[in-house]
């Protein structure tokens, strides 16, 4: 029962926030500094999700070794992105390196 109330409470808070933004969204003007700060939110959230998955993929501390396929794939992605600035190429090469490392190098 407690979980049900918690989920319903979270749903109510989410709907309330979305409704307020939808109703008052066009009438509220944020200061330029706040608008600029809000532009960094997606990058910050994405970083907060990805970095722990890359550095500690099993959740048991940092795995900073060549045997960590997530880390090797992320390094490949950073290098390709810095060199080419092409998203699709970055994704393809990073996934190829990751899966190659995961199934090729570690299973050899």
C-alpha positions in Angstrom: 0.0 0.0 0.0 2.8 2.4 0.8 4.3 1.9 -2.7 1.0 2.6 -4.3 0.6 5.9 -2.4 4.2 6.8 -3.2 3.7 6.2 -6.9 0.4 8.1 -6.9 2.0 11.0 -5.1 4.9 11.1 -7.5 2.5 11.0 -10.4 0.4 13.8 -8.9 3.5 16.0 -8.4 4.7 15.4 -12.0 1.3 16.1 -13.5 1.0 19.3 -11.4 4.4 20.6 -12.5 3.7 19.8 -16.1 0.3 21.4 -15.9 1.7 24.6 -14.4 4.4 24.8 -17.1 1.8 24.2 -19.8 -0.7 26.8 -18.5 1.8 29.5 -17.5 4.6 28.6 -19.9 4.1 31.4 -22.4 3.5 34.1 -19.8 6.6 33.4 -17.6 9.8 35.1 -18.7 13.0 33.8 -17.2 16.0 36.1 -16.7 18.7 35.6 -19.3 21.1 34.2 -16.7 18.6 31.5 -15.7 17.8 30.7 -19.4 21.5 30.2 -20.1 21.9 28.0 -17.0 18.9 25.9 -18.0 20.7 25.2 -21.3 23.2 23.1 -19.5 20.7 20.8 -17.8 20.5 18.2 -20.6 24.3 17.9 -20.8 24.6 17.7 -17.0 21.9 15.0 -16.7 23.3 12.9 -19.5 26.8 13.1 -18.0 25.4 12.1 -14.6 23.9 9.0 -16.2 26.7 8.0 -18.5 29.8 8.5 -16.3 28.9 6.1 -13.6 28.0 3.5 -16.2 31.3 3.9 -17.9 33.6 4.1 -14.9 31.8 1.6 -12.6 29.8 -0.7 -14.9 29.2 -3.3 -12.2 28.5 -0.8 -9.4 31.3 -2.1 -7.3 33.9 0.7 -7.6 35.9 2.2 -10.4 37.1 -0.1 -13.2 39.8 1.9 -14.8 41.5 -0.8 -16.8 41.8 -2.0 -20.4 39.4 -4.9 -19.6 36.4 -2.4 -19.1 34.7 -2.4 -22.5 32.4 0.5 -21.5 35.5 2.7 -20.8 37.2 1.6 -24.1 34.1 2.3 -26.1 33.6 5.7 -24.4 37.2 6.7 -25.2 36.8 5.6 -28.8 33.6 7.7 -29.0 35.4 10.8 -27.6 38.3 10.4 -30.0 36.0 9.9 -33.1 33.7 12.8 -32.1 36.6 15.1 -31.5 38.2 14.2 -34.8 35.1 14.2 -37.0 32.2 15.9 -35.3 29.9 13.3 -37.0 27.3 11.8 -34.6 26.4 8.7 -36.6 30.0 7.8 -37.3 30.8 8.3 -33.6 28.0 6.0 -32.6 28.8 3.3 -35.1 32.5 3.2 -34.3 32.0 3.4 -30.5 29.5 0.5 -30.6 31.8 -1.5 -32.9 34.7 -1.0 -30.5 32.6 -1.7 -27.4 31.1 -5.0 -28.8 34.4 -6.0 -30.3 36.1 -5.5 -27.0 33.3 -7.2 -25.1 33.0 -10.3 -27.2 36.4 -10.4 -29.0 39.1 -9.3 -26.6 37.6 -10.4 -23.3 36.4 -13.8 -24.6 39.7 -14.7 -26.4 
